[in-house]
Amino acid sequence: MNKRKPEWTPEGAGAEYASSVVSPQESQSSPYQRQKGRVWDLDTLEEGIKAGNLTHISKAITLVESNSEKHFAAAQELLTRLLPEAGNSIRIGITGVPGVGKSSFIELFGLHLIQQGKKVAVLAIDPSSTLSRGSILGDKTRMEQLSSHKMSFIRPSPSSGVLGGVARKTRESIVICEAAGYDVILIETVGVGQSETTVRSMVDFFLLMQISGAGDELQGIKKGIMELADLIVVNKADGDNIVRAQAAAGEYNNALHYIRHATLNWDTKAMTCSSKTGEGIPQIWQIINEFTQQTGDNGNFQQRRLAQTAQWFEELISEAVLNRFYKDSKVQDRLPELRQRVKEGKLPVAYAVSILLENGNLDKE
């Protein structure tokens, strides 16, 4: 091993600036040599997850998020092992327009839950760029106190362009967190819109956050988002904004009388809170407890879980069929040509699709 100083070393600098250069022969036996192919030790992962080891939980989520075919079998084997330990949490979806204060609310809410003796996992979905596919993944930075607590686990994941900001593997991540013993799973999504029905399909309780003074207070009605919510929270009800926030909550409560509620036999209502002062946070948790108690007693809680699992099954069938279709060699051969002919207006769209469904056969053309 040779030691030398980089060219940028200050004049007169000592040996502390020296760097080590490892020869190819030495690197082959180095304990720090990068592993060319990752081998997943499922026994170790399973044991670590059940023991609440954060490193193993993170590695398991990385495994299920992988789009590599060689990781699929290992991920499904791990999930099969963990399923008997899953299902014991309360799954809460939290959404709202950008700037409503979701991250600040989740941090304060999560700390309150921990004070109640709960283990809290946060699956925060960050928006991915449509150009670079990159994602900032800054939720752990914004939730500094919560992320450093031993009773919490925060996993920011890119939405990967999925409509509504819901990561494709969020359901599998929920199973992993539940098997690790987390009592409450909080799923923070990018924003609001029709696509938030995806969030509704994987959580027990859906919380919609709003702010006052952002234009039409009832804009959510036009998007249909209020029909998905089990509770509407007008955030930032502090300082000079308290009166406006209370007025906004009143407007939402009036509107809720005229729309169908998201959960059978549960009356959705609106209230105010402040992620700055903590006002309203305990009341929100109390409402969620009342919800789980009431829906548990009348059977709606379990019925929703069963329906969500069935929907998940149907969605994965559609995804698998589509994936297999695009991997078909005949489809791959004909797709570029047909796409171009459609763009040029030389072939009807429906006819081009029918050709692909017939494995690229153009004999009938």
C-alpha positions as CSV (number, residue, x, y, z in Angstrom):
1,M,0.0,0.0,0.0
2,N,1.5,3.4,-1.0
3,K,0.8,6.7,0.7
4,R,0.9,10.0,-1.2
5,K,-0.4,13.5,-0.8
6,P,-3.1,14.8,-3.2
7,E,-2.2,17.7,-5.5
8,W,-4.5,20.0,-3.6
9,T,-2.6,19.5,-0.3
10,P,-1.7,22.9,1.3
11,E,2.0,23.8,1.2
12,G,3.8,22.5,4.3
13,A,0.9,20.2,5.3
14,G,1.7,17.1,7.3
15,A,1.0,13.4,6.9
16,E,-2.7,13.9,7.9
17,Y,-3.3,14.8,4.3
18,A,-1.8,11.6,2.9
19,S,-4.1,9.2,1.1
20,S,-3.7,5.5,0.7
21,V,-3.6,3.9,-2.7
22,V,-4.5,0.2,-2.8
23,S,-3.1,-1.9,-5.5
24,P,-5.4,-4.2,-7.5
25,Q,-3.8,-7.3,-5.8
26,E,-4.4,-5.9,-2.4
27,S,-8.0,-4.9,-3.2
28,Q,-8.9,-8.4,-4.0
29,S,-8.4,-9.5,-0.4
30,S,-9.6,-6.3,1.2
31,P,-12.4,-6.7,3.7
32,Y,-13.9,-3.5,2.2
33,Q,-14.1,-4.8,-1.3
34,R,-17.5,-4.0,-2.8
35,Q,-19.7,-7.0,-3.2
36,K,-20.6,-7.5,-6.8
37,G,-23.9,-9.3,-6.2
38,R,-25.9,-8.7,-3.1
39,V,-27.1,-11.9,-1.4
40,W,-30.1,-11.5,0.8
41,D,-29.9,-13.5,4.0
42,L,-33.7,-13.9,4.6
43,D,-33.2,-15.6,8.0
44,T,-31.2,-12.7,9.3
45,L,-33.6,-10.2,7.9
46,E,-36.6,-11.9,9.3
47,E,-35.1,-12.2,12.8
48,G,-33.9,-8.6,12.7
49,I,-37.3,-7.2,11.6
50,K,-39.1,-9.1,14.4
51,A,-36.6,-7.8,16.9
52,G,-37.2,-4.2,15.6
53,N,-33.7,-3.7,14.2
54,L,-33.9,-0.5,12.1
55,T,-31.1,-1.5,9.7
56,H,-32.9,-4.8,8.9
57,I,-36.2,-3.1,8.5
58,S,-34.7,-0.6,6.0
59,K,-32.9,-3.3,4.1
60,A,-36.2,-5.3,3.8
61,I,-38.0,-2.3,2.4
62,T,-35.2,-1.7,-0.1
63,L,-35.6,-5.3,-1.1
64,V,-39.4,-5.1,-1.7
65,E,-39.0,-1.7,-3.5
66,S,-36.5,-3.2,-5.9
67,N,-37.8,-3.6,-9.5
68,S,-35.2,-6.2,-10.3
69,E,-36.6,-9.6,-11.2
70,K,-33.8,-11.4,-9.3
71,H,-35.0,-9.7,-6.1
72,F,-38.7,-10.5,-6.5
73,A,-38.6,-14.1,-5.3
74,A,-36.6,-13.2,-2.2
75,A,-38.9,-10.3,-1.4
76,Q,-42.0,-12.4,-1.7
77,E,-40.5,-15.2,0.5
78,L,-39.7,-12.6,3.2
79,L,-43.2,-11.2,3.0
80,T,-44.7,-14.7,3.3
81,R,-42.7,-15.2,6.5
82,L,-43.8,-11.9,7.9
83,L,-47.5,-12.0,7.1
84,P,-48.5,-13.9,10.3
85,E,-46.9,-11.1,12.3
86,A,-48.6,-8.3,10.4
87,G,-52.1,-6.7,10.6
88,N,-51.9,-5.4,14.2
89,S,-51.4,-1.7,13.6
90,I,-53.6,1.2,12.9
91,R,-52.9,2.5,9.4
92,I,-53.5,6.2,9.0
93,G,-53.3,8.0,5.7
94,I,-52.4,11.7,5.8
95,T,-52.8,14.0,2.8
96,G,-53.2,17.6,2.0
97,V,-52.0,20.3,-0.4
98,P,-48.3,21.2,-0.4
99,G,-47.6,23.7,2.3
100,V,-50.4,22.6,4.6
101,G,-47.9,21.5,7.1
102,K,-48.1,17.7,6.9
103,S,-44.5,17.0,8.0
104,S,-44.8,19.3,11.0
105,F,-48.1,17.8,12.0
106,I,-46.8,14.2,11.6
107,E,-43.8,15.0,13.8
108,L,-45.9,16.5,16.6
109,F,-48.5,13.8,16.2
110,G,-45.9,11.0,16.2
111,L,-44.3,12.3,19.4
112,H,-47.7,12.5,21.1
113,L,-48.3,8.8,20.1
114,I,-44.9,7.8,21.5
115,Q,-45.9,9.5,24.8
116,Q,-48.9,7.2,24.8
117,G,-46.5,4.2,24.6
118,K,-47.0,3.6,20.8
119,K,-44.3,2.6,18.3
120,V,-44.7,4.8,15.2
121,A,-43.6,4.2,11.6
122,V,-43.9,6.9,9.0
123,L,-43.9,6.0,5.3
124,A,-43.4,9.4,3.6
125,I,-43.9,9.4,-0.1
126,D,-41.8,12.1,-1.8
127,P,-42.6,13.3,-5.4
128,S,-40.3,12.1,-8.1
129,S,-39.2,14.3,-10.9
130,T,-40.9,13.4,-14.2
131,L,-37.7,14.2,-16.0
132,S,-34.8,12.9,-13.9
133,R,-36.9,10.4,-11.8
134,G,-35.1,11.9,-8.8
135,S,-36.6,12.6,-5.4
136,I,-35.5,14.9,-2.6
137,L,-36.5,12.6,0.3
138,G,-36.2,15.3,2.9
139,D,-38.9,14.1,5.3
140,K,-36.4,12.8,7.8
141,T,-34.7,16.2,7.9
142,R,-38.0,18.0,8.5
143,M,-39.0,15.5,11.3
144,E,-35.7,15.8,13.2
145,Q,-37.1,15.1,16.7
146,L,-39.3,12.2,15.6
147,S,-36.6,10.6,13.4
148,S,-34.1,10.5,16.3
149,H,-36.5,8.8,18.7
150,K,-35.9,5.1,19.3
151,M,-39.7,4.4,19.2
152,S,-40.0,5.7,15.7
153,F,-39.1,4.7,12.2
154,I,-39.2,7.0,9.2
155,R,-38.8,5.8,5.7
156,P,-39.0,8.4,2.9
157,S,-39.6,6.7,-0.5
158,P,-39.9,8.2,-4.0
159,S,-43.2,8.1,-5.7
160,S,-41.5,7.0,-8.9
161,G,-44.0,8.9,-10.9
162,V,-47.0,6.9,-9.6
163,L,-50.2,9.0,-9.7
164,G,-51.0,10.6,-6.4
165,G,-47.5,10.1,-5.0
166,V,-48.2,6.6,-3.6
167,A,-45.1,4.4,-3.9
168,R,-45.9,1.1,-5.7
169,K,-44.6,-1.0,-2.8
170,T,-46.2,0.9,0.1
171,R,-48.4,-2.0,1.0
172,E,-45.4,-4.4,1.4
173,S,-43.6,-1.8,3.5
174,I,-46.7,-1.7,5.8
175,V,-46.4,-5.5,6.3
176,I,-42.7,-5.1,7.2
177,C,-43.4,-2.3,9.7
178,E,-46.2,-4.2,11.3
179,A,-44.1,-7.4,11.7
180,A,-41.5,-5.2,13.4
181,G,-44.0,-4.3,16.1
182,Y,-45.1,-0.8,15.1
183,D,-48.5,0.1,16.5
184,V,-49.3,3.0,14.3
185,I,-48.4,3.4,10.6
186,L,-48.6,6.9,9.2
187,I,-48.6,7.2,5.4
188,E,-47.9,10.8,4.2
189,T,-48.7,11.4,0.5
190,V,-47.6,14.1,-1.9
191,G,-50.9,16.0,-2.3
192,V,-54.6,15.7,-3.0
193,G,-56.6,14.7,-6.1
194,Q,-58.6,11.9,-7.5
195,S,-55.6,9.6,-7.2
196,E,-55.8,9.7,-3.4
197,T,-58.3,6.8,-3.7
198,T,-55.1,4.7,-3.8
199,V,-54.3,5.9,-0.3
200,R,-57.8,5.2,0.8
201,S,-57.4,1.6,-0.4
202,M,-54.5,0.8,2.0
203,V,-55.4,2.6,5.2
204,D,-57.9,2.2,8.0
205,F,-58.3,5.9,8.7
206,F,-57.9,8.8,6.2
207,L,-57.0,12.2,7.4
208,L,-57.3,15.3,5.1
209,M,-55.4,18.4,6.1
210,Q,-56.5,21.8,4.9
211,I,-55.6,25.4,5.6
212,S,-57.7,28.5,5.7
213,G,-57.1,31.6,3.5
214,A,-56.0,29.6,0.5
215,G,-58.9,30.7,-1.8
216,D,-62.1,28.6,-2.0
217,E,-62.4,26.8,1.4
218,L,-64.6,24.1,-0.2
219,Q,-62.3,23.4,-3.2
220,G,-61.9,19.9,-1.9
221,I,-65.5,19.1,-2.7
222,K,-64.8,19.7,-6.4
223,K,-62.0,17.1,-6.3
224,G,-64.1,14.5,-4.5
225,I,-61.4,14.3,-1.8
226,M,-63.8,15.0,1.1
227,E,-65.8,11.8,0.3
228,L,-62.6,9.9,1.1
229,A,-61.8,11.5,4.5
230,D,-62.7,10.2,7.9
231,L,-61.5,13.5,9.5
232,I,-60.7,16.9,8.1
233,V,-58.2,19.0,10.0
234,V,-57.7,22.7,9.3
235,N,-54.1,23.2,10.3
236,K,-52.2,26.3,11.4
237,A,-55.0,27.4,13.8
238,D,-52.7,29.7,15.8
239,G,-52.0,33.3,16.3
240,D,-54.0,35.6,14.1
241,N,-55.2,32.7,12.0
242,I,-57.3,31.0,14.7
243,V,-60.6,32.7,13.8
244,R,-60.1,32.0,10.1
245,A,-59.3,28.4,10.7
246,Q,-62.4,28.0,12.9
247,A,-64.5,29.5,10.2
248,A,-63.1,27.2,7.6
249,A,-63.7,24.2,9.8
250,G,-67.3,25.4,10.2
251,E,-67.7,25.6,6.4
252,Y,-66.4,22.1,6.0
253,N,-68.8,20.7,8.7
254,N,-71.7,22.4,6.9
255,A,-70.7,20.8,3.6
256,L,-70.2,17.4,5.1
257,H,-73.9,17.2,5.8
258,Y,-74.5,16.9,2.0
259,I,-71.9,14.4,0.9
260,R,-71.5,10.7,1.5
261,H,-69.2,9.8,4.3
262,A,-66.2,7.6,3.6
263,T,-66.9,4.9,6.3
264,L,-70.3,3.3,6.9
265,N,-71.9,4.4,10.2
266,W,-69.1,7.0,10.8
267,D,-69.8,10.7,10.6
268,T,-66.8,12.6,9.2
269,K,-66.3,16.0,10.8
270,A,-63.9,18.9,10.5
271,M,-61.8,20.4,13.3
272,T,-58.8,22.7,13.8
273,C,-55.3,22.1,15.1
274,S,-51.9,23.7,15.3
275,S,-48.7,22.0,14.5
276,K,-47.0,24.9,16.1
277,T,-48.6,24.9,19.5
278,G,-49.9,21.3,19.6
279,E,-53.5,22.4,20.1
280,G,-55.9,19.7,18.8
281,I,-53.3,16.9,18.6
282,P,-54.6,14.9,21.5
283,Q,-58.2,15.3,20.3
284,I,-57.3,13.9,16.9
285,W,-55.8,10.8,18.4
286,Q,-59.0,10.5,20.6
287,I,-61.1,10.6,17.5
288,I,-59.1,7.9,15.8
289,N,-59.4,5.7,18.8
290,E,-63.2,6.3,18.8
291,F,-63.2,5.4,15.1
292,T,-61.3,2.1,15.6
293,Q,-63.5,1.2,18.5
294,Q,-66.7,1.9,16.7
295,T,-65.7,0.2,13.4
296,G,-64.2,-2.7,15.3
297,D,-67.5,-3.3,17.2
298,N,-69.7,-3.2,14.1
299,G,-67.3,-5.2,11.9
300,N,-66.5,-2.4,9.4
301,F,-62.8,-2.3,10.4
302,Q,-62.2,-6.0,9.5
303,Q,-64.4,-5.8,6.4
304,R,-62.4,-2.9,5.1
305,R,-59.2,-4.7,5.6
306,L,-60.5,-7.8,3.7
307,A,-61.8,-5.6,0.9
308,Q,-58.4,-3.8,0.6
309,T,-56.5,-7.1,0.4
310,A,-58.8,-8.3,-2.4
311,Q,-58.3,-5.0,-4.2
312,W,-54.6,-5.3,-3.8
313,F,-54.8,-8.8,-5.3
314,E,-56.7,-7.5,-8.4
315,E,-54.3,-4.6,-8.8
316,L,-51.3,-6.9,-8.8
317,I,-52.9,-9.1,-11.4
318,S,-53.4,-6.1,-13.7
319,E,-49.8,-5.0,-13.1
320,A,-48.4,-8.5,-13.7
321,V,-50.4,-9.0,-16.9
322,L,-49.3,-5.6,-18.3
323,N,-45.7,-6.3,-17.3
324,R,-45.8,-9.7,-19.1
325,F,-47.4,-8.1,-22.2
326,Y,-44.6,-5.5,-22.6
327,K,-42.0,-8.2,-22.2
328,D,-43.4,-10.3,-25.0
329,S,-40.8,-10.4,-27.8
330,K,-43.4,-10.0,-30.5
331,V,-44.9,-7.0,-28.8
332,Q,-41.4,-5.5,-28.3
333,D,-40.7,-6.0,-32.0
334,R,-43.8,-4.3,-33.3
335,L,-44.4,-1.6,-30.6
336,P,-42.0,1.1,-32.0
337,E,-43.4,0.8,-35.5
338,L,-47.0,0.8,-34.4
339,R,-46.5,3.7,-32.1
340,Q,-44.9,5.7,-34.9
341,R,-47.7,4.9,-37.3
342,V,-50.3,6.0,-34.8
343,K,-48.5,9.2,-34.2
344,E,-48.4,9.9,-37.9
345,G,-52.1,9.2,-38.2
346,K,-51.6,6.2,-40.5
347,L,-53.3,3.7,-38.2
348,P,-56.3,3.9,-35.9
349,V,-55.3,3.7,-32.2
350,A,-57.8,1.0,-31.4
351,Y,-56.7,-1.1,-34.3
352,A,-53.0,-0.7,-33.4
353,V,-53.8,-1.9,-29.9
354,S,-55.7,-4.9,-31.3
355,I,-52.7,-5.8,-33.4
356,L,-50.4,-5.8,-30.3
357,L,-52.9,-8.0,-28.5
358,E,-52.7,-10.5,-31.3
359,N,-49.0,-10.7,-30.7
360,G,-48.0,-8.2,-33.4
361,N,-49.7,-10.1,-36.2
362,L,-50.4,-7.8,-39.1
363,D,-51.7,-10.4,-41.5
364,K,-55.2,-8.9,-41.2
365,E,-54.1,-5.4,-42.0
